[in-house]
């Protein structure tokens, strides 16, 4: 595996598997955003890349340096299965402040908050929430990466005759 590919994987993991394009651009700084998007997607489907990611995650979990597996799993679970009514009411008013969102873990469900003031001085706030379908897809990919790999071992049994058994003694 090349150093650039390893750098891509490291950057992708550091970003909690959220932005493969940015991870690719970090590993390959001369790449355009369009080529980074295509190549990052292609690399993530590569069996060697997936195996290497699994090895890194398994190593981190074994060493107990970081409860990485649980942290990533929780992140994608929250983004996939949040209830919008836990964050805003039906009028669009935030039910929690920043600190409360952080404490509850729901801050991961809000991608952006924009406030615009029109010519009359009226303020309009727009929220961009996490795409649940995308989060479910990412959760499925993550689970696929970390699930234990089956190892198939073939054992060939030999039939030993009584004559062969005597010859072995």
C-alpha positions in Angstrom: 0.0 0.0 0.0 1.4 3.4 -1.0 2.1 6.1 1.5 -0.5 8.4 -0.1 -3.2 5.7 0.2 -2.3 5.3 3.9 -2.5 9.1 4.3 -5.9 9.0 2.7 -7.2 6.3 5.0 -5.7 8.1 8.1 -7.4 11.4 7.1 -10.7 9.6 6.4 -10.7 8.0 9.8 -9.7 11.2 11.5 -12.8 12.8 10.0 -15.0 10.0 11.4 -15.7 8.7 7.9 -17.6 11.9 7.0 -15.7 13.4 4.0 -13.8 11.1 1.7 -13.2 13.9 -0.8 -11.4 16.1 1.8 -9.4 13.1 2.9 -8.4 12.4 -0.6 -7.4 16.0 -1.2 -5.3 16.0 1.9 -3.5 12.8 0.7 -3.2 14.0 -2.9 -3.0 17.9 -2.6 -2.7 18.4 -6.4 -6.0 16.6 -7.1 -9.0 18.7 -8.2 -12.2 18.4 -6.2 -13.9 16.6 -9.0 -11.2 14.0 -9.4 -10.9 13.7 -5.6 -14.6 12.9 -5.3 -14.4 10.2 -8.0 -11.2 8.7 -6.8 -12.1 8.7 -3.1 -15.3 6.9 -3.9 -13.5 4.4 -6.0 -10.8 3.8 -3.4 -13.3 3.2 -0.6 -14.7 0.2 -2.6 -11.2 -1.3 -3.0 -10.8 -4.5 -0.9 -7.3 -3.7 0.2 -8.4 -0.2 1.4 -11.3 -1.7 3.3 -9.0 -4.4 4.9 -6.5 -1.7 5.9 -9.2 0.4 7.5 -10.5 -2.7 9.4 -7.0 -3.4 10.6 -6.5 0.2 11.9 -9.9 0.2 13.6 -9.3 -3.2 15.2 -5.8 -2.1 16.4 -7.2 1.1 17.9 -9.9 -0.8 19.7 -7.5 -3.5 20.9 -5.2 -1.0 22.4 -8.1 0.8 24.1 -6.6 4.1 23.1 -9.9 5.4 22.0 -13.4 3.9 22.1 -13.3 4.7 18.4 -15.8 2.0 17.3 -18.5 3.1 19.7 -17.9 6.8 19.0 -18.3 6.4 15.3 -21.2 4.1 15.7 -23.0 6.5 18.0 -22.3 9.5 15.6 -24.0 7.7 12.7 -26.8 6.4 14.8 -27.7 9.9 16.0 -27.5 11.3 12.5 -29.6 8.5 11.1 -32.3 8.3 13.7 -32.7 11.7 15.4 -36.2 13.2 15.8 -36.3 16.8 14.5 -38.9 17.7 17.1 -36.2 17.1 19.8 -34.3 20.0 18.2 -36.9 22.5 17.0 -40.6 23.0 17.6 -43.2 23.2 15.0 -42.7 27.0 14.6 -39.0 26.4 13.8 -37.7 27.7 17.2 -34.7 25.9 18.7 -35.6 24.0 21.8 -32.0 23.9 23.1 -29.0 26.3 23.1 -25.6 25.3 21.8 -24.4 23.8 25.1 -27.6 21.7 25.5 -27.3 20.4 22.0 -23.6 19.5 22.7 -24.5 17.7 25.9 -27.3 15.8 24.4 -25.2 14.8 21.4 -27.8 16.3 19.0 -25.3 18.8 17.7 -24.2 16.2 15.1 -27.6 16.3 13.5 -27.3 20.0 12.5 -25.1 20.6 9.5 -25.6 24.4 9.4 -27.5 27.3 10.8 -27.8 30.5 8.7 -29.3 33.8 9.7 -30.3 36.3 7.0 -31.6 39.8 7.7 -33.8 41.3 5.0 -34.0 45.0 3.9 -36.7 45.6 6.5 -34.5 44.2 9.3 -36.4 41.0 9.8 -34.3 38.0 10.7 -34.8 34.6 9.1 -33.0 31.6 10.4 -32.6 28.5 8.3 -31.4 25.1 9.6 -29.8 22.4 7.5 -30.3 19.0 9.2 -28.4 15.8 8.7 -29.6 13.7 5.7 -30.9 10.6 7.4 -30.8 8.4 4.3 -27.1 9.3 3.8 -26.4 8.6 7.5 -28.1 5.2 7.3 -26.0 4.4 4.2 -22.8 5.5 6.1 -23.8 3.4 9.1 -24.3 0.4 6.9 -20.9 0.9 5.3 -19.3 1.3 8.7 -20.9 -1.8 10.1 -19.8 -3.7 7.1 -16.2 -2.5 7.6 -16.0 -3.4 11.3 -17.9 -6.7 11.4 -15.6 -9.7 12.1 -14.3 -11.4 9.0 -15.2 -15.0 8.6 -12.2 -17.2 8.1 -12.9 -20.4 6.3 -10.5 -23.3 7.0 -10.6 -26.4 4.8 -9.7 -29.6 6.5 -9.3 -32.7 4.4 -10.1 -35.9 6.3 -8.3 -39.0 5.2 -9.8 -42.5 5.5 -7.2 -44.8 6.9 -7.5 -48.5 6.3 -6.5 -51.0 8.8 -3.6 -52.0 6.5 -2.4 -48.3 6.4 -2.7 -48.0 10.1 -0.4 -51.0 10.6 2.0 -49.5 8.2 2.1 -46.2 10.1 3.1 -48.0 13.4 
